[in-house]
């Protein structure tokens, strides 16, 4: 059966004229793109209900543009059941009333375009809400319009039991703190259609049916990717994208992009699916982009994505830089004892450098790797002992001088804290601490909302008004103004922009300082980062005469030589030199 399914897939690809050697088409605007990620419930509330909304984002476009960001990524804004922060979509064609209307979204896109900015939405491609009309119809009977949009079966064999089954009662008990945590891949629903369905994350998120690659002959419900049901699902996916592209949306970040085809460990069929989508986008919407939550650029970029993330999932490395043991998102299978960006100076670079270099070398010129400051799913840079402005400036220098496309998570430009031990809301769990309201001003609720404090989506913590836009606007040495300086310098200098080359010059076996080169062949910059609290010295191959362009002159010394250059830099310091 496995061989047969491979034959069917190959025939399907041949019929569609697709090739597994497909190259991604990148719009020119990506070469200078800098994204600002917004969790809409927490950004700006204009109607006083305690939740952010689309008019609030539109109201703040000038601020975002002034920061130096020219593109937006919005977390889910479609009608949702809110059991997983918007990632359980009821209607992909309708904006959730919490945020406004479809017209509000069109207006946001129009206002962004007037400023030369792009707007990308979050597309939950792998599952819907169990409140979605597709799922409700599918649960009733076979042979209805949406019956095969989902995966239903009646018999739970040993293989199914091994992967885990959860009942809706067990789920409700877990939510109410009455039951032990139970995960599982399947849900016992006892619906008219069948007894069980496959889920992706929470039981309220039934997996959409894109077919199976390696079909188990003992599971007659497992359909090949060429079957009518999986083909109808992928047509629906195109319809959703087309609907919003036609309304002015410039692209999608695709949630769990690698998870669509089931039993596809090497992602052969999933890659083929996205290549098909890429061909369609290239033909019909060549200026629009696809961004993946995949975490494996060597798979996702050949699959047709323009950008993939190096974050807390997929290719290891991000965690060893930023997740200190004792913080909520430390890597459980980590290969490090301390994270690199910590003043203790006990971190390693090997984990990050090896994995980033491999991904970068294999995808350079085809697509972009993004290393975001944070996102809605894991902790912010301001956490634990990394909590001072000088420390956060060092991390920000890293984020905004690496190759690829920068992504700033809202509030990281002012050093907003990850708030520990917040009670979960809407399925957030430990993610609550990174989804708190944007801190705009020094008045009530930090300027986020006029609602009573108890009605806010989450609480704020401005550290006595130091972590607000209003305060940092007035301080030329603030993290906010430093972020603006970095992004402006990046945009003004091709040698630091998204396509410029990158090379680590320092020795990974002497991790502090981290020194790397960025160049476009005409301009060359040397970036020196020392997040440790101690003065350090390193030698690198001779690069020429150096002029300090970012950072304090008193914080480091660059001595050029004929064979080697010697760099001495103070503790918790970042510097950028331009080579002459």
C-alpha positions as CSV (number, residue, x, y, z in Angstrom):
1,X,0.0,0.0,0.0
2,X,2.9,2.3,0.8
3,X,4.3,1.7,-2.7
4,X,0.9,2.2,-4.3
5,X,0.4,5.6,-2.6
6,X,3.9,6.8,-3.8
7,X,2.9,5.8,-7.3
8,X,-0.4,7.7,-7.0
9,X,1.3,10.7,-5.7
10,X,3.9,10.6,-8.5
11,X,1.2,10.3,-11.1
12,X,-0.7,13.2,-9.5
13,X,2.4,15.4,-9.6
14,X,3.1,14.5,-13.2
15,X,-0.5,15.3,-14.1
16,X,-0.2,18.7,-12.4
17,X,3.1,19.5,-14.1
18,X,4.8,20.0,-10.8
19,X,8.4,19.2,-9.9
20,X,10.0,18.4,-6.5
21,X,12.9,20.6,-7.7
22,X,10.6,23.7,-7.7
23,X,12.2,27.0,-6.9
24,X,10.5,29.6,-4.8
25,X,9.7,33.0,-6.4
26,X,10.4,35.8,-4.0
27,X,8.9,39.2,-4.5
28,X,11.5,42.0,-4.5
29,X,9.9,43.7,-1.5
30,X,11.1,40.9,0.7
31,X,14.8,41.9,0.3
32,X,14.1,44.9,2.5
33,X,11.2,43.6,4.6
34,X,11.1,44.0,8.3
35,X,8.0,42.5,10.0
36,X,6.1,43.5,13.1
37,X,4.1,40.7,14.6
38,X,0.9,41.6,16.4
39,X,-1.3,39.5,18.7
40,X,-4.5,41.4,17.9
41,X,-6.3,40.8,21.2
42,X,-3.4,42.6,23.0
43,X,-2.4,45.5,20.8
44,X,-4.8,48.4,20.9
45,X,-8.4,48.6,22.1
46,X,-10.5,51.3,20.5
47,X,-14.0,50.4,21.8
48,X,-13.2,49.9,25.5
49,X,-14.1,46.2,25.7
50,X,-10.7,45.1,27.0
51,X,-9.6,43.4,23.8
52,X,-7.5,44.8,20.9
53,X,-9.1,45.3,17.5
54,X,-8.4,46.1,13.9
55,X,-9.2,49.8,14.1
56,X,-6.6,49.9,16.9
57,X,-3.9,48.4,14.6
58,X,-4.9,50.8,11.8
59,X,-4.5,53.7,14.3
60,X,-1.0,52.6,15.1
61,X,0.4,52.1,11.6
62,X,2.4,55.3,11.7
63,X,4.1,54.1,14.9
64,X,5.0,50.8,13.3
65,X,6.3,52.5,10.2
66,X,8.3,54.9,12.3
67,X,9.9,52.0,14.1
68,X,11.3,50.8,10.7
69,X,8.9,47.9,10.1
70,X,7.3,47.8,6.7
71,X,5.2,44.6,7.0
72,X,2.7,43.2,9.5
73,X,1.9,39.6,10.6
74,X,-1.3,39.4,12.5
75,X,-2.1,36.3,14.6
76,X,-5.5,34.8,13.8
77,X,-8.4,37.3,13.3
78,X,-11.0,35.0,11.9
79,X,-14.2,34.0,13.7
80,X,-13.0,31.6,16.5
81,X,-14.2,29.5,19.3
82,X,-11.3,30.9,21.4
83,X,-10.2,27.6,23.0
84,X,-6.7,28.2,21.6
85,X,-6.2,31.9,21.2
86,X,-7.8,32.1,17.8
87,X,-6.2,29.0,16.4
88,X,-9.5,27.2,16.4
89,X,-11.2,28.8,13.4
90,X,-15.0,28.7,12.9
91,X,-15.2,30.7,9.7
92,X,-12.2,31.5,7.6
93,X,-14.0,34.1,5.5
94,X,-15.2,36.2,8.4
95,X,-13.4,38.5,10.9
96,X,-14.2,37.7,14.5
97,X,-16.5,40.5,15.9
98,X,-13.9,40.9,18.7
99,X,-11.7,42.6,16.2
100,X,-14.3,44.2,13.9
101,X,-15.5,43.4,10.4
102,X,-14.2,42.3,7.0
103,X,-14.5,46.0,6.1
104,X,-12.2,46.9,8.9
105,X,-9.6,44.4,7.6
106,X,-9.9,45.9,4.1
107,X,-9.4,49.4,5.5
108,X,-6.3,48.2,7.5
109,X,-4.8,46.8,4.3
110,X,-5.6,49.9,2.3
111,X,-4.1,52.2,5.0
112,X,-1.0,50.0,5.2
113,X,-0.6,50.1,1.4
114,X,-0.8,53.9,1.4
115,X,2.3,53.8,3.6
116,X,4.1,51.3,1.5
117,X,3.5,48.5,4.1
118,X,2.3,44.9,3.7
119,X,-0.2,43.0,5.7
120,X,0.0,39.2,6.2
121,X,-2.5,37.1,8.1
122,X,-2.3,33.9,10.1
123,X,-3.7,30.9,8.2
124,X,-4.6,27.8,10.3
125,X,-4.4,25.4,7.4
126,X,-4.3,22.1,9.3
127,X,-7.4,22.2,11.4
128,X,-10.5,24.1,12.1
129,X,-12.7,24.6,15.2
130,X,-15.1,21.8,16.1
131,X,-17.7,24.6,15.9
132,X,-17.0,25.2,12.2
133,X,-20.0,24.4,10.0
134,X,-17.7,22.1,7.9
135,X,-17.1,19.9,11.0
136,X,-20.7,20.0,12.2
137,X,-21.9,18.7,8.8
138,X,-19.1,16.2,8.6
139,X,-20.0,14.8,12.0
140,X,-23.6,14.1,10.9
141,X,-23.2,11.8,7.9
142,X,-21.0,10.6,5.0
143,X,-21.6,11.9,1.5
144,X,-22.4,15.5,2.5
145,X,-20.5,18.4,1.0
146,X,-17.9,18.6,3.8
147,X,-18.0,15.0,5.0
148,X,-14.5,14.1,3.9
149,X,-12.9,17.4,5.1
150,X,-12.1,15.5,8.3
151,X,-10.9,12.1,9.4
152,X,-13.5,9.8,11.0
153,X,-13.4,6.1,12.0
154,X,-15.2,3.6,14.2
155,X,-12.6,1.0,15.1
156,X,-9.7,1.8,17.6
157,X,-7.1,-0.9,17.2
158,X,-3.8,-1.3,19.1
159,X,-2.0,1.3,16.9
160,X,-4.8,3.9,17.6
161,X,-4.8,3.1,21.3
162,X,-1.0,3.5,21.5
163,X,-1.1,7.0,20.0
164,X,-3.8,8.0,22.4
165,X,-7.5,8.7,22.6
166,X,-9.1,11.5,24.7
167,X,-12.8,12.0,25.4
168,X,-14.5,15.4,25.5
169,X,-15.3,14.8,29.1
170,X,-11.6,14.2,29.9
171,X,-10.8,17.4,28.0
172,X,-13.4,19.4,30.0
173,X,-12.0,18.0,33.2
174,X,-8.5,19.0,32.3
175,X,-9.7,22.5,31.5
176,X,-11.4,22.8,34.8
177,X,-8.4,21.5,36.7
178,X,-10.1,18.2,37.7
179,X,-8.3,15.7,35.6
180,X,-4.7,14.8,34.8
181,X,-3.1,16.0,31.6
182,X,-3.8,13.7,28.7
183,X,-2.7,14.4,25.1
184,X,-3.4,11.8,22.4
185,X,-3.9,12.0,18.7
186,X,-7.6,11.1,18.5
187,X,-10.9,12.2,20.1
188,X,-13.8,10.0,21.1
189,X,-16.8,12.0,19.9
190,X,-19.6,9.4,19.5
191,X,-21.0,11.5,16.6
192,X,-23.6,10.1,14.2
193,X,-20.9,9.9,11.5
194,X,-18.5,7.8,13.5
195,X,-17.1,7.2,17.0
196,X,-13.6,8.9,16.6
197,X,-11.9,11.7,14.8
198,X,-8.3,12.8,14.4
199,X,-7.2,16.1,16.0
200,X,-4.2,18.3,15.6
201,X,-3.8,20.0,19.0
202,X,-6.7,20.4,21.4
203,X,-9.8,18.2,21.0
204,X,-11.6,21.3,19.8
205,X,-9.2,21.4,16.7
206,X,-10.2,18.5,14.4
207,X,-7.6,17.9,11.8
208,X,-8.5,18.8,8.2
209,X,-8.1,15.9,5.8
210,X,-5.3,16.3,3.3
211,X,-4.8,12.6,3.0
212,X,-2.1,10.1,4.2
213,X,1.2,9.4,2.6
214,X,2.0,6.0,4.2
215,X,-1.4,4.3,4.4
216,X,-2.0,1.7,7.0
217,X,-3.9,-1.2,5.3
218,X,-5.6,-1.9,8.5
219,X,-7.1,1.6,8.5
220,X,-9.6,1.8,5.6
221,X,-10.5,5.4,6.5
222,X,-7.0,6.6,5.6
223,X,-7.3,8.2,2.2
224,X,-4.4,9.0,-0.3
225,X,-3.7,12.6,-1.1
226,X,-5.3,12.1,-4.5
227,X,-8.7,11.1,-3.1
228,X,-11.7,13.4,-3.6
229,X,-11.8,14.5,0.1
230,X,-8.2,15.6,0.4
231,X,-8.4,17.3,-3.0
232,X,-11.5,19.2,-1.9
233,X,-9.7,20.3,1.3
234,X,-6.8,21.7,-0.7
235,X,-9.2,23.5,-3.0
236,X,-10.8,25.1,0.0
237,X,-7.3,26.2,1.2
238,X,-6.8,28.0,-2.1
239,X,-10.2,29.5,-1.9
240,X,-9.4,31.0,1.5
241,X,-6.2,32.5,0.3
242,X,-7.8,33.9,-2.9
243,X,-10.7,35.5,-0.9
244,X,-8.2,37.5,1.2
245,X,-5.7,38.1,-1.5
246,X,-8.5,39.7,-3.5
247,X,-9.2,42.0,-0.5
248,X,-5.7,43.3,-0.4
249,X,-3.9,40.9,1.9
250,X,-0.3,40.4,1.0
251,X,0.5,36.9,2.3
252,X,0.0,34.3,5.0
253,X,2.0,32.9,7.8
254,X,0.9,29.2,7.8
255,X,0.4,27.6,11.2
256,X,1.8,24.1,11.6
257,X,2.6,24.1,7.9
258,X,4.5,20.8,8.0
259,X,1.5,18.9,9.5
260,X,-1.0,18.7,6.7
261,X,-0.5,15.3,5.1
262,X,-0.6,12.6,7.8
263,X,1.9,9.7,8.2
264,X,4.4,11.7,6.1
265,X,7.6,11.5,8.2
266,X,9.9,12.8,5.5
267,X,7.3,15.4,4.4
268,X,7.4,14.2,0.8
269,X,3.6,14.6,0.2
270,X,3.4,17.8,2.3
271,X,6.2,19.4,0.3
272,X,4.4,18.5,-2.9
273,X,1.2,20.0,-1.6
274,X,2.9,23.3,-0.8
275,X,4.7,23.3,-4.2
276,X,1.3,23.1,-5.8
277,X,0.2,26.1,-3.7
278,X,3.3,28.0,-4.6
279,X,2.8,27.4,-8.4
280,X,-0.8,28.8,-8.0
281,X,0.4,31.8,-6.0
282,X,3.2,32.6,-8.4
283,X,0.8,32.5,-11.3
284,X,-2.1,34.5,-9.8
285,X,-0.6,36.6,-7.0
286,X,3.2,36.9,-7.7
287,X,3.7,39.7,-5.1
288,X,2.1,37.7,-2.3
289,X,4.2,35.7,0.1
290,X,3.9,32.4,2.1
291,X,5.6,32.2,5.5
292,X,5.8,28.9,7.3
293,X,5.7,27.7,10.8
294,X,7.8,24.7,9.9
295,X,11.1,25.1,11.6
296,X,13.1,23.3,8.9
297,X,14.1,25.8,6.2
298,X,15.8,23.0,4.1
299,X,12.4,21.5,3.7
300,X,10.0,24.4,3.8
301,X,11.8,26.8,1.4
302,X,12.1,24.1,-1.4
303,X,8.5,23.4,-0.7
304,X,7.7,26.9,-1.9
305,X,7.7,29.1,1.3
306,X,9.4,32.5,1.1
307,X,10.3,32.5,4.8
308,X,10.7,30.0,7.5
309,X,11.4,30.6,11.2
310,X,14.3,29.4,13.3
311,X,12.4,29.4,16.7
312,X,11.6,27.0,19.5
313,X,10.5,24.2,17.3
314,X,12.1,22.3,14.4
315,X,15.9,22.9,13.9
316,X,17.6,23.3,17.3
317,X,19.5,26.4,18.2
318,X,17.2,29.2,19.2
319,X,16.7,27.8,22.7
320,X,20.4,27.6,23.4
321,X,20.7,31.3,22.7
322,X,17.7,32.6,24.8
323,X,16.0,30.0,27.0
324,X,17.8,29.9,30.3
325,X,17.1,26.8,32.5
326,X,14.5,27.7,35.1
327,X,12.4,29.7,32.6
328,X,9.2,28.3,31.1
329,X,10.5,27.5,27.7
330,X,13.9,25.9,28.4
331,X,14.5,23.1,26.0
332,X,13.7,19.9,27.7
333,X,16.1,17.9,25.6
334,X,18.7,20.7,25.5
335,X,22.4,20.2,24.8
336,X,23.4,23.2,26.9
337,X,23.6,24.1,30.5
338,X,23.2,27.9,30.2
339,X,21.8,30.0,27.3
340,X,24.2,32.2,25.4
341,X,22.5,35.6,25.9
342,X,22.9,35.7,29.6
343,X,25.3,37.9,31.7
344,X,26.8,34.8,33.4
345,X,28.7,34.2,30.2
346,X,28.5,30.4,30.4
347,X,26.6,29.7,27.2
348,X,27.6,27.9,24.0
349,X,27.3,28.8,20.3
350,X,27.9,25.4,18.7
351,X,24.3,24.3,18.8
352,X,23.0,27.5,17.1
353,X,25.9,28.0,14.6
354,X,26.0,24.5,13.3
355,X,22.2,24.4,12.6
356,X,21.9,27.9,11.4
357,X,24.9,27.6,9.0
358,X,23.5,24.4,7.6
359,X,20.1,25.8,6.9
360,X,21.5,29.2,5.7
361,X,24.0,27.6,3.2
362,X,21.4,25.3,1.7
363,X,18.6,27.9,1.2
364,X,20.5,31.2,0.5
365,X,19.1,32.9,-2.6
366,X,16.0,30.7,-2.5
367,X,14.2,32.0,0.5
368,X,14.7,33.6,3.9
369,X,15.3,32.4,7.5
370,X,13.7,34.6,10.2
371,X,15.0,34.7,13.7
372,X,12.2,36.6,15.6
373,X,12.6,38.5,18.8
374,X,9.9,36.3,20.2
375,X,6.4,35.3,19.3
376,X,3.0,34.5,20.8
377,X,4.0,30.9,21.6
378,X,7.1,31.4,23.7
379,X,8.8,33.8,26.2
380,X,10.1,37.3,25.4
381,X,13.8,38.3,25.7
382,X,13.0,40.3,28.9
383,X,12.9,37.4,31.4
384,X,14.7,36.1,34.4
385,X,18.2,37.7,34.8
386,X,18.1,39.2,31.3
387,X,16.1,42.2,32.4
388,X,18.1,45.4,31.8
389,X,18.0,47.7,28.9
390,X,21.7,47.2,28.1
391,X,21.2,43.4,28.0
392,X,18.2,43.8,25.7
393,X,20.1,46.1,23.4
394,X,22.6,43.3,22.8
395,X,19.9,40.8,22.0
396,X,18.2,43.4,19.7
397,X,21.5,44.0,17.9
398,X,21.6,40.3,17.1
399,X,18.0,40.1,15.9
400,X,18.4,43.1,13.6
401,X,21.8,42.4,12.1
402,X,21.4,38.8,11.2
403,X,20.5,37.9,7.5
404,X,17.0,36.9,6.5
405,X,13.9,38.8,7.4
406,X,13.7,40.4,10.8
407,X,10.5,39.9,12.9
408,X,9.8,42.1,15.9
409,X,7.2,40.8,18.3
410,X,5.0,43.7,19.5
411,X,6.4,45.3,22.6
412,X,9.9,43.8,22.4
413,X,11.1,47.2,21.0
414,X,10.3,48.6,24.5
415,X,11.5,45.6,26.4
416,X,8.1,44.3,27.6
417,X,8.5,41.5,30.2
418,X,7.3,38.0,30.0
419,X,4.9,37.9,32.9
420,X,5.4,34.8,35.0
421,X,2.6,32.7,36.5
422,X,-0.4,34.4,34.8
423,X,-3.5,32.3,34.9
424,X,-4.3,30.7,31.5
425,X,-6.9,32.2,29.2
426,X,-8.4,30.9,26.0
427,X,-6.0,28.0,26.0
428,X,-2.9,30.0,26.5
429,X,-1.3,28.0,29.3
430,X,2.3,29.3,29.9
431,X,1.9,31.4,26.7
432,X,-0.2,33.9,28.7
433,X,2.9,35.7,29.9
434,X,3.9,36.7,26.4
435,X,0.4,37.8,25.2
436,X,-0.1,40.8,27.6
437,X,-1.4,44.2,26.3
438,X,0.9,46.6,24.5
439,X,2.2,49.3,26.8
440,X,1.6,52.6,25.1
441,X,1.4,55.2,27.7
442,X,1.7,56.1,31.4
443,X,-2.0,56.4,32.0
444,X,-4.6,53.8,33.0
445,X,-4.0,50.3,31.5
446,X,-0.8,51.7,29.9
447,X,-2.9,53.3,27.2
448,X,-4.1,50.0,25.8
449,X,-7.8,50.3,26.8
450,X,-10.3,52.4,28.6
451,X,-11.9,49.3,30.1
452,X,-11.7,48.6,33.8
453,X,-8.4,46.9,34.6
454,X,-10.2,43.7,35.6
455,X,-11.7,43.4,32.1
456,X,-8.4,43.6,30.2
457,X,-7.4,40.6,28.1
458,X,-4.3,40.2,30.4
459,X,-2.7,42.6,32.9
460,X,0.1,45.0,32.2
461,X,3.4,45.6,34.0
462,X,5.2,48.7,33.0
463,X,7.8,48.7,35.8
464,X,6.7,52.1,37.1
465,X,6.2,53.4,33.5
466,X,9.7,52.6,32.3
467,X,8.5,50.0,29.8
468,X,6.1,52.2,27.8
469,X,6.3,53.9,24.4
470,X,5.5,57.3,26.0
471,X,8.5,57.1,28.4
472,X,10.9,55.7,25.9
473,X,10.0,58.2,23.2
474,X,11.5,60.9,25.4
475,X,14.8,59.1,26.1
476,X,17.3,59.1,23.3
477,X,19.1,56.1,24.9
478,X,16.0,54.0,25.2
479,X,15.6,50.5,23.7
480,X,12.8,51.9,21.5
481,X,15.1,54.5,20.0
482,X,17.9,52.1,19.7
483,X,15.6,49.7,17.8
484,X,14.7,52.5,15.4
485,X,18.4,53.3,14.9
486,X,19.2,49.7,14.1
487,X,16.4,49.3,11.6
488,X,17.1,52.6,9.9
489,X,20.8,51.7,9.6
490,X,19.9,48.3,8.2
491,X,17.5,49.7,5.6
492,X,20.1,52.4,4.6
493,X,23.0,49.9,4.1
494,X,22.7,47.0,1.7
495,X,25.6,45.3,3.4
496,X,23.3,44.7,6.4
497,X,20.0,44.0,4.6
498,X,18.2,40.8,4.2
499,X,20.1,39.4,1.2
500,X,23.6,40.3,2.3
501,X,26.0,37.5,3.1
502,X,26.8,36.2,6.6
503,X,29.9,34.6,8.0
504,X,30.9,33.8,11.6
505,X,34.4,35.1,12.2
506,X,34.9,34.2,15.9
507,X,35.6,30.8,17.2
508,X,32.7,28.8,18.5
509,X,35.0,27.2,21.0
510,X,35.6,30.7,22.5
511,X,31.9,31.8,22.4
512,X,32.3,35.3,23.9
513,X,32.3,37.6,22.0
514,X,30.2,36.5,19.0
515,X,31.7,38.2,15.9
516,X,30.2,37.9,12.4
517,X,30.5,39.6,9.1
518,X,27.7,40.9,6.8
519,X,28.5,42.0,3.3
520,X,26.9,42.6,-0.1
521,X,30.3,42.7,-1.9
522,X,30.4,46.5,-1.7
523,X,29.8,47.2,2.0
524,X,31.2,45.1,4.8
525,X,30.2,45.3,8.5
526,X,31.5,43.5,11.5
527,X,29.1,42.8,14.3
528,X,30.5,42.3,17.8
529,X,28.2,40.9,20.6
530,X,29.2,40.3,24.2
531,X,26.1,39.5,26.3
532,X,28.4,38.3,29.2
533,X,29.1,40.6,32.1
534,X,32.9,40.4,31.6
535,X,35.4,42.1,29.3
536,X,36.5,39.7,26.6
537,X,39.1,39.7,23.8
538,X,39.1,37.7,20.5
539,X,41.1,37.6,17.3
540,X,39.7,37.2,13.8
541,X,41.2,37.0,10.3
542,X,42.3,40.5,9.1
543,X,39.4,42.4,7.7
544,X,40.9,45.9,7.1
545,X,40.4,49.2,8.8
546,X,37.3,49.5,11.0
547,X,35.1,52.4,11.8
548,X,32.6,52.2,14.6
549,X,29.1,53.0,13.3
550,X,26.8,51.6,16.1
551,X,27.7,51.5,19.8
552,X,29.7,53.4,22.3
553,X,33.4,54.0,21.4
554,X,34.5,53.5,25.0
555,X,33.0,50.1,25.2
556,X,35.4,48.3,22.8
557,X,38.6,48.5,20.9
558,X,39.2,47.2,17.3
559,X,42.8,46.8,16.4
560,X,43.4,46.0,12.7
561,X,46.4,43.9,11.7
562,X,48.0,42.4,8.6
563,X,47.1,38.8,9.5
564,X,44.7,39.1,12.4
565,X,42.4,41.8,13.9
566,X,42.1,42.0,17.7
567,X,38.9,43.0,19.3
568,X,38.4,43.8,23.0
569,X,34.9,44.5,24.2
570,X,33.4,45.4,27.6
571,X,30.7,43.3,29.2
572,X,27.1,43.5,28.0
573,X,28.1,45.4,24.8
574,X,27.1,45.4,21.2
575,X,29.1,47.2,18.5
576,X,28.9,47.4,14.7
577,X,32.0,48.4,12.6
578,X,32.1,49.3,9.0
579,X,35.2,48.2,7.1
580,X,37.1,50.7,5.0
